[in-house]
C-alpha cells in the first residue's frame, strides 16, 4: 500500500501508505516476527550485482543486463500480488531475488541499511527520516493522493469527539512514517502545539495494540484499517474522528548506493512503468482485488473487503514532480519547527532522471 499514497497535504494532497487489516496481539507478534525474518534472511544474501558504476548525473541505462536482480519490498504481499494478477509479473526484464514482507518506513529503511532490500514502496516521510539519520536514498516514482487516507481512531470508552479534544491526551506518533505527519498537520490546523499533547513514540504496527490496551487515546489509522478495528471495539465505545489532512505522496525509493549500480538502476527504471500499470490495474479491477487480496490473504469478509476497496483513492502519476517536491519541503519545515529534525532542502531526495516514467506508462486520466 499505497500505498498506495497521499498528498500529505500541501495542505491538500496526499498519498496512501500500506494497507493493513485489523490486527490482534498475536497477529501483530506474527507480523513482527515475519519482518525480522525477512530482514534476517535478506541480510544473509545481500542483493549486489557488482555491475558498472553509474554516476548520479549520468543518463539511465536503457538495457537491463542479463542476470540483474532486485529485492523489492512487498508490504503484506500487495506489490507481488498486483503484478501477478495483472499479468505484469512476467514482463519484468530482471530477476526478483525476494519480496520481503516490509511496509512500514522504519522497516524498509532497516532493510536498505542491511543490504537486503533494493526498492521500497512508502509515503513521503521515510526518505526524510533516512536523510535525518544520515542515510542517502532517492525517490524514483510518485503517485499522488488527493483525498484523506487516514482517520483518527479512539481507544475504547473514549469521549474525544474532535481534534480540539486532543489537548492533554496521549497520541500515537511515529516520526518516520506518514501517520506521524498527518497527526502533526491536524494539530497545526487545530492550533494545538506539540507541547499541549503527549506524543507516544511507536511504529504504526504498534498503534492497534496501544489503542486496544488504552495506552494511547488516539492513533491515526489508514481508512482501510478502520472497519476491522471498529468491528472489534465499536461496541465498547471506540470511534473515529475524520480529518481533512491528506498524505500527498506514495512513492518508490531506493538507496543511493543501489542507483550507483548501472544494472540495478536500469532494472528500477524498467520497473517504474510496470508498477504504475499494476497500480492502475488494481484500481480498475476492484472485485478481483477484493477477493484475491483482502478475502483470501487478509481473512476478512467480502462485505468488509468491498468497503475497504471503495475507500481506495484513484492513482495520479505526475508528469512533473514540482508539487511533490513542494510538499516535501513543507513537511521538512513542519518537522523542523517541532524540533524533530534539522531543516534541509529535500530537493536532493528526488532523482529526476526517473521523472515522468510512471506517467508515460498510464492513460491520460491517471496523469497529474
Buried (B, 14 or more C-beta within 10 A) or exposed (E): BBBBBBBBBBBEBBBBBBBBBBBEEEBBEEBBEBBEEBBEEBBEEEBEBEBEEBEEEEEBBEEBBEEBBBBBBBBBBBBBBBBBBBEBBEEBBBBBBBBBBBBBBBBBBBBBBBBBBBBBBBBBBBBBBBBBEEBBBBBBBBBBBBBBBBBBBBBBEBEBEEBEBBEEBBBBBBBBBBBBBBBBBBBBBBEBEBEEBBBBEBBBBBBBBBBBEEBBBBBBBBBBBBBBBBEBBBEEEBBBBEBEBBBBBBBBBBBBBBBBBBBBBBBBBBBBBBBBBBBBBBBBBBEEBBEBBBBEEBEBEEEBBBBBBEBBBBBBBBEEBEBBBBBBBBBBEBBBEBEBBEEBEBEEBBBEBBBBBBBEBBEEEBBB
